[in-house]
């Protein structure tokens, strides 16, 4: 078959774009090594913890795609995986609205479609060496939430939207009161009406898998995964702050702050993600240069810079990926270490966003005085041996 010049150029552009998505070296503009890049030697980390094959997690040392394959994507549930039949499913929007609705999956899919790429990170990710891969970057597709809510006519007294899932379990309060409860989380009305929040039914070009919330889940870019309610069945607008286990007791961060020589503790519900980065992969090129690559991400505030410290040296600037700058996605970064010496070394990165927030070290009060494992964004040293 003979391609026209226009079709050939189009095919070439498609191949180039696919290459950028799959090859972080190309994405960073560092593919000038040509064929030699494929001959790079992977330097294993000395601190890698075994991963349960039954629980998919991102393997950082294998990070070569900007988009995370679905089979490497973590999934967390609190009451087990809900089984929902698409034909029977309906999304009800009710409570403080003028026009309650109940939409079937077909009707939801008939609404305007929108795609968005965003990081999904468990709020406990990074809390320990054995739980470092509960994160991924995926392409989501669905319909925007805000227009649908506006069509329902929110009443003036509505202060929050509560999102209910099909998954449920037993809960106990006041020591002896037990009841059946569905999973639920809430957002303030201003947050619920953001134009980037989706009612998603696809992930990476395929219908949501059961573990990822089939048939529909909430997508809240820039927020930890606890807000991304799966198996979504109901949205209820309410006139006072919603409280349940997952808003008032679990997924609450307890932090200490020094004030006038005393430590004052505050509890806040987990919400937007913190500025964070990680050394993901270390390779050695045939010319002896050691390349350190990683990822950095925030709550949507652009990443301004990433710095790397080698052993007890000074912080040095890493090179940021200029191809993928989506605010709700991770950005790849790299550093070419040209004078690496044999032996054991410690590598640690820190990200800085455009608001000036710096990823803290483990001895920073923001981390040292935090008593819960949620929102673990401390710098994470990696050890290698050359």
ROTIKE-578751 format. One line per 5 residues: number of its first residue (from 1); their letters; for each residue x, y, z of C-alpha. Coordinates in nm, 4 decimals, m for minus. Example, Ala and Ser with C-alpha at 12.3 -4.5 7.8 and 13.67 -1.06 7.14 Angstrom:
1) as) 1.2300/m0.4500/0.7800; 1.3670/m0.1060/0.7140;
//
This chain:
1) xxxxx) 0.0000/0.0000/0.0000; 0.1294/0.3463/m0.0896; 0.0652/0.6245/0.1619; 0.0011/0.9817/0.0503; 0.2458/1.2395/0.1845;
6) xxxxx) m0.0215/1.3820/0.4166; m0.1144/1.0394/0.5527; 0.2501/0.9490/0.5948; 0.3147/1.2682/0.7916; 0.0073/1.2009/1.0032;
11) xxxxx) 0.1237/0.8462/1.0729; 0.4676/0.9771/1.1587; 0.3199/1.2265/1.4055; 0.1139/0.9499/1.5674; 0.4209/0.7307/1.6051;
16) xxxxx) 0.6171/1.0203/1.7497; 0.3445/1.0970/2.0022; 0.3201/0.7306/2.1024; 0.6967/0.7324/2.1489; 0.6721/1.0314/2.3810;
21) xxxxx) 0.4102/0.8565/2.5926; 0.6087/0.5352/2.6186; 0.9678/0.6603/2.6385; 1.0511/0.8951/2.9259; 1.3901/0.9685/2.7684;
26) xxxxx) 1.2157/1.1040/2.4600; 0.9642/1.2865/2.6775; 1.2527/1.4593/2.8542; 1.4261/1.5427/2.5295; 1.7091/1.3131/2.6320;
31) xxxxx) 1.6873/1.0605/2.3519; 1.9995/1.1980/2.1797; 2.1842/0.8835/2.2859; 1.9981/0.7029/2.0040; 2.0349/0.3249/2.0001;
36) xxxxx) 2.2728/0.3441/2.2957; 1.9794/0.4370/2.5214; 1.8355/0.0876/2.4889; 2.1675/m0.0525/2.6135; 2.1479/0.1332/2.9447;
41) xxxxx) 2.2015/m0.0851/3.2519; 1.9327/m0.0718/3.5196; 2.0838/m0.0109/3.8642; 1.8601/m0.1843/4.1221; 1.7615/m0.0108/4.4429;
46) xxxxx) 1.8791/m0.1668/4.7681; 1.5598/m0.0644/4.9488; 1.2929/m0.2290/4.7296; 1.0228/m0.4102/4.9264; 0.8447/m0.7164/4.7820;
51) xxxxx) 0.5064/m0.6472/4.6244; 0.2082/m0.8747/4.6739; 0.1286/m1.0038/4.3214; m0.2391/m1.0120/4.4156; m0.2341/m0.6373/4.4828;
56) xxxxx) m0.1101/m0.4410/4.1795; 0.1244/m0.1559/4.2625; 0.3421/0.0701/4.0546; 0.6984/m0.0619/4.0329; 0.8947/0.2603/4.0318;
61) xxxxx) 1.2113/0.1086/3.8880; 1.0084/m0.0012/3.5871; 0.8587/0.3426/3.5252; 0.8919/0.3920/3.1501; 0.5417/0.5113/3.0565;
66) xxxxx) 0.3884/0.8490/3.1298; 0.0511/0.6750/3.1449; 0.0259/0.3877/3.3913; m0.1009/0.0602/3.2411; m0.4255/m0.0406/3.4063;
71) xxxxx) m0.2874/m0.3789/3.5134; m0.0199/m0.1973/3.7178; m0.2708/0.0379/3.8812; m0.3451/0.0027/4.2513; m0.7013/m0.0349/4.3784;
76) xxxxx) m0.8189/0.0192/4.7354; m1.1605/m0.0662/4.8750; m1.3033/m0.0282/5.2230; m1.6006/m0.2641/5.2106; m1.4747/m0.4953/4.9383;
81) xxxxx) m1.5399/m0.4731/4.5664; m1.8998/m0.3903/4.4844; m2.0724/m0.5884/4.2106; m2.2925/m0.3611/4.0040; m2.4983/m0.4656/3.6992;
86) xxxxx) m2.4806/m0.1976/3.4308; m2.8394/m0.2588/3.3163; m2.9763/m0.2009/3.6652; m2.7489/0.0901/3.7597; m2.8815/0.4405/3.8032;
91) xxxxx) m2.7251/0.7595/3.9316; m2.9670/0.9550/4.1493; m2.9163/1.3244/4.2212; m3.1397/1.4345/4.5045; m3.1577/1.6251/4.8305;
96) xxxxx) m3.1575/2.0038/4.8104; m3.2265/2.0306/4.4368; m3.5264/2.1632/4.2455; m3.5209/1.8824/3.9883; m3.4106/1.5410/4.1184;
101) xxxxx) m3.3021/1.2971/3.8478; m3.2181/0.9291/3.8043; m2.9902/0.8578/3.5078; m2.9188/0.5198/3.3526; m2.5703/0.4440/3.2249;
106) xxxxx) m2.6854/0.4962/2.8652; m2.8303/0.8374/2.9520; m2.5126/0.9362/3.1335; m2.3012/0.8322/2.8346; m2.5291/1.0328/2.6046;
111) xxxxx) m2.4246/1.3519/2.7823; m2.1241/1.5544/2.6590; m1.8068/1.3467/2.6821; m1.4837/1.4797/2.8268; m1.1414/1.3193/2.8672;
116) xxxxx) m0.8812/1.4165/3.1241; m0.5472/1.2782/3.2343; m0.4863/1.2900/3.6086; m0.2867/1.1238/3.8833; m0.4677/0.9023/4.1300;
121) xxxxx) m0.2759/0.8615/4.4570; m0.3828/0.6831/4.7720; m0.3555/0.9205/5.0679; m0.1525/0.6557/5.2516; 0.0973/0.6153/4.9676;
126) xxxxx) 0.4504/0.6625/5.0969; 0.3619/0.5895/5.4573; 0.6091/0.3001/5.4627; 0.8672/0.1240/5.2494; 0.6173/m0.1485/5.1617;
131) xxxxx) 0.3516/0.0949/5.0422; 0.5183/0.3205/4.7867; 0.3400/0.2282/4.4633; m0.0219/0.3248/4.5342; m0.0220/0.5849/4.2584;
136) xxxxx) m0.0671/0.6069/3.8829; m0.1343/0.8464/3.5980; m0.4348/0.7537/3.3810; m0.6569/0.8856/3.1062; m1.0149/0.9120/3.2289;
141) xxxxx) m1.3306/0.9669/3.0250; m1.6817/1.0559/3.1316; m1.9115/1.3541/3.1575; m1.8528/1.6716/3.3616; m2.0354/1.6823/3.6932;
146) xxxxx) m2.0964/2.0587/3.7215; m2.3405/2.1005/3.4295; m2.5482/1.8087/3.5551; m2.5672/1.9529/3.9067; m2.6652/2.2929/3.7699;
151) xxxxx) m2.9432/2.1367/3.5611; m3.0832/1.9873/3.8817; m3.1108/2.3355/4.0370; m2.9140/2.3320/4.3647; m3.1012/2.5155/4.6388;
156) xxxxx) m2.9330/2.8142/4.8025; m2.9033/2.6369/5.1375; m2.6988/2.3466/4.9932; m2.3449/2.3577/5.1347; m2.2117/2.0149/5.0371;
161) xxxxx) m2.2602/1.7379/4.7833; m2.2377/1.3873/4.9298; m2.1266/1.1086/4.6946; m2.2499/0.7611/4.7809; m2.1027/0.4328/4.6560;
166) xxxxx) m2.2650/0.0913/4.6176; m2.0104/m0.0700/4.8510; m2.1258/m0.1114/5.2096; m2.0348/m0.2684/5.5403; m2.1016/m0.2711/5.9136;
171) xxxxx) m2.0044/0.0291/6.1253; m2.0103/0.0817/6.5006; m2.0341/0.4124/6.6887; m2.0547/0.4890/7.0590; m1.9158/0.1404/7.1258;
176) xxxxx) m2.2461/m0.0440/7.0896; m2.4498/0.1075/6.8047; m2.4002/m0.0991/6.4898; m2.5515/m0.0199/6.1509; m2.5152/m0.0849/5.7766;
181) xxxxx) m2.3323/0.1944/5.5967; m2.2498/0.2678/5.2362; m1.9180/0.4305/5.1562; m1.9558/0.8071/5.1117; m1.7481/1.1232/5.0925;
186) xxxxx) m1.8507/1.4852/5.0478; m1.7254/1.7965/4.8719; m1.8193/2.1573/4.9391; m2.0481/2.3023/4.6728; m1.7713/2.5225/4.5258;
191) xxxxx) m1.5519/2.2140/4.4872; m1.8352/1.9990/4.3515; m1.9018/2.2642/4.0863; m1.5436/2.2707/3.9588; m1.5411/2.2282/3.5813;
196) xxxxx) m1.2728/1.9555/3.5891; m1.4585/1.6995/3.8018; m1.5864/1.4011/3.6029; m1.8361/1.1218/3.6368; m1.6054/0.8713/3.4687;
201) xxxxx) m1.6939/0.5431/3.2989; m1.3632/0.4782/3.1172; m1.0005/0.4398/3.2227; m0.7200/0.4282/2.9668; m0.9658/0.3816/2.6835;
206) xxxxx) m1.1583/0.0915/2.8392; m1.4683/0.0636/3.0599; m1.3830/0.0825/3.4276; m1.2844/m0.2515/3.5770; m1.4813/m0.3690/3.8796;
211) xxxxx) m1.1931/m0.2836/4.1124; m1.1771/0.0696/3.9756; m1.5450/0.1478/4.0281; m1.7486/0.0040/3.7408; m1.9707/0.1388/3.6043;
216) xxxxx) m1.9068/0.4979/3.7226; m1.6685/0.6655/3.9635; m1.5969/1.0230/4.0640; m1.2762/1.1869/3.9364; m1.1468/1.4750/4.1506;
221) xxxxx) m0.8184/1.5916/3.9925; m0.5617/1.7115/4.2439; m0.7219/1.5335/4.5422; m0.6183/1.2107/4.7100; m0.7977/0.8961/4.5965;
226) xxxxx) m1.0293/0.8764/4.8960; m1.2335/1.1552/4.7328; m1.2656/0.9599/4.4046; m1.5766/0.7671/4.5100; m1.6166/0.4348/4.3243;
231) xxxxx) m1.9342/0.2466/4.2271; m2.1130/0.5810/4.2456; m2.4926/0.5514/4.2837; m2.6179/0.8684/4.4479; m2.5322/1.2361/4.4875;
236) xxxxx) m2.7141/1.4143/4.7684; m2.7000/1.7886/4.8336; m2.7180/1.8726/5.2036; m2.7369/2.1850/5.4204; m2.4736/2.0953/5.6801;
241) xxxxx) m2.1287/1.9300/5.6773; m2.1543/1.5558/5.6181; m1.9813/1.3377/5.8772; m1.9142/0.9631/5.8677; m1.6245/0.7284/5.9315;
246) xxxxx) m1.4415/0.8405/5.6168; m1.4894/1.2118/5.6772; m1.4696/1.2488/6.0547; m1.2765/0.9524/6.1957; m1.0678/0.7828/5.9256;
251) xxxxx) m0.8765/0.9801/5.6643; m0.8199/1.2604/5.9118; m0.4662/1.3936/5.9420; m0.3446/1.4819/6.2911; m0.0627/1.7390/6.2762;
256) xxxxx) 0.1256/1.9208/6.5453; 0.2406/2.2802/6.5131; 0.4707/2.4647/6.7508; 0.3179/2.7859/6.8828; 0.4736/2.9921/7.1612;
261) xxxxx) 0.6851/2.6982/7.2713; 0.3922/2.4574/7.2834; 0.2732/2.1912/7.0405; m0.0838/2.2475/6.9236; m0.2539/1.9632/6.7358;
266) xxxxx) m0.5176/1.9999/6.4666; m0.7235/1.7397/6.2774; m0.8169/1.7967/5.9140; m0.9962/1.5746/5.6663; m0.7736/1.4486/5.3853;
271) xxxxx) m0.8287/1.6507/5.0684; m0.5916/1.7994/4.8071; m0.2579/1.6289/4.7430; 0.0690/1.7704/4.8741; 0.3790/1.8547/4.6721;
276) xxxxx) 0.5808/1.5367/4.6259; 0.8491/1.3619/4.4203; 1.0397/1.0354/4.4115; 1.3575/0.8931/4.2621; 1.2067/0.6257/4.0390;
281) xxxxx) 1.4794/0.4743/3.8257; 1.8590/0.4744/3.7951; 2.0452/0.3552/3.4847; 2.4037/0.3608/3.3571; 2.4747/0.4514/2.9962;
286) xxxxx) 2.7506/0.2833/2.7951; 2.9607/0.6014/2.8343; 2.9514/0.5585/3.2148; 2.7082/0.8419/3.2907; 2.4514/0.7456/3.5569;
291) xxxxx) 2.1051/0.8779/3.4779; 1.8619/0.9368/3.7645; 1.4955/0.9793/3.6675; 1.1831/1.0297/3.8697; 0.8414/1.1906/3.8940;
296) xxxxx) 0.6988/1.4928/4.0750; 0.3365/1.5952/4.1334; 0.1112/1.8321/4.3297; m0.2533/1.9251/4.3818; m0.2614/2.0933/4.0413;
301) xxxxx) m0.0276/2.3781/4.1268; 0.2456/2.3534/3.8604; 0.5760/2.1966/3.9632; 0.8363/2.4727/3.9445; 1.1489/2.2636/3.9962;
306) xxxxx) 1.2918/1.9378/4.1255; 1.6241/1.9083/4.3055; 1.8378/1.6040/4.3758; 2.0832/1.5401/4.6580; 2.3491/1.2715/4.6228;
311) xxxxx) 2.4864/1.1445/4.9535; 2.5834/1.4494/5.1633; 2.6262/1.6824/4.8679; 2.4398/2.0011/4.7847; 2.1025/2.0079/4.6176;
316) xxxxx) 2.1390/2.0193/4.2383; 1.8741/2.1082/3.9800; 1.7144/1.8253/3.7818; 1.5817/1.8654/3.4292; 1.2027/1.8751/3.3967;
321) xxxxx) 1.0025/1.7109/3.1194; 0.8738/1.9892/2.8941; 0.6521/1.7629/2.6823; 0.3991/1.6746/2.9519; 0.3047/1.9700/3.1704;
326) xxxxx) m0.0580/1.8848/3.2552; m0.1126/2.0345/3.6038; m0.2946/1.7314/3.7450; m0.0396/1.4791/3.6157; 0.3084/1.3900/3.7278;
331) xxxxx) 0.6085/1.5436/3.5579; 0.9097/1.3333/3.4805; 1.2513/1.4713/3.5680; 1.6089/1.3539/3.5197; 1.9659/1.4208/3.6229;
336) xxxxx) 2.2839/1.2992/3.4499; 2.5418/1.2077/3.7135; 2.8717/1.2277/3.5284; 3.1241/1.1678/3.8057; 2.9584/0.8776/3.9887;
341) xxxxx) 3.2018/0.6725/4.1953; 3.1753/0.2991/4.2765; 3.0169/0.2064/4.6069; 2.6897/0.2629/4.7899; 2.5074/0.5934/4.7474;
346) xxxxx) 2.1923/0.7614/4.8741; 1.9739/0.9643/4.6365; 1.6850/1.1837/4.7446; 1.4707/1.4331/4.5558; 1.2525/1.7239/4.6540;
351) xxxxx) 0.9896/1.9050/4.4481; 0.9034/2.2746/4.4692; 0.5787/2.4124/4.3286; 0.4939/2.7560/4.1963; 0.3437/2.8578/4.5311;
356) xxxxx) 0.6888/2.8088/4.6834; 0.5937/2.4956/4.8785; 0.8894/2.2630/4.9239; 0.8584/1.8886/4.9725; 0.9660/1.8442/5.3365;
361) xxxxx) 1.2337/1.6190/5.4812; 1.1491/1.3542/5.7404; 1.2718/1.5785/6.0232; 1.0679/1.8800/5.9110; 0.8010/1.9661/6.1721;
366) xxxxx) 0.5288/1.9170/5.9069; 0.6278/1.5496/5.8973; 0.7898/1.4937/6.2354; 0.4868/1.6267/6.4216; 0.2338/1.4417/6.2041;
371) xxxxx) 0.0801/1.1550/6.4023; m0.1187/0.9810/6.1293; 0.0126/0.8145/5.8145; m0.2166/0.9931/5.5712; m0.0676/1.2547/5.3364;
376) xxxxx) 0.2852/1.1126/5.3582; 0.4859/1.3422/5.1312; 0.8270/1.3411/5.2991; 1.1415/1.3207/5.0882; 1.2194/0.9534/5.0366;
381) xxxxx) 1.5882/0.8500/5.0163; 1.6759/0.5650/4.7774; 1.9918/0.3557/4.8105; 2.1907/0.2088/4.5236; 2.5257/0.0399/4.4746;
386) x) 2.7434/0.1156/4.1726;
//
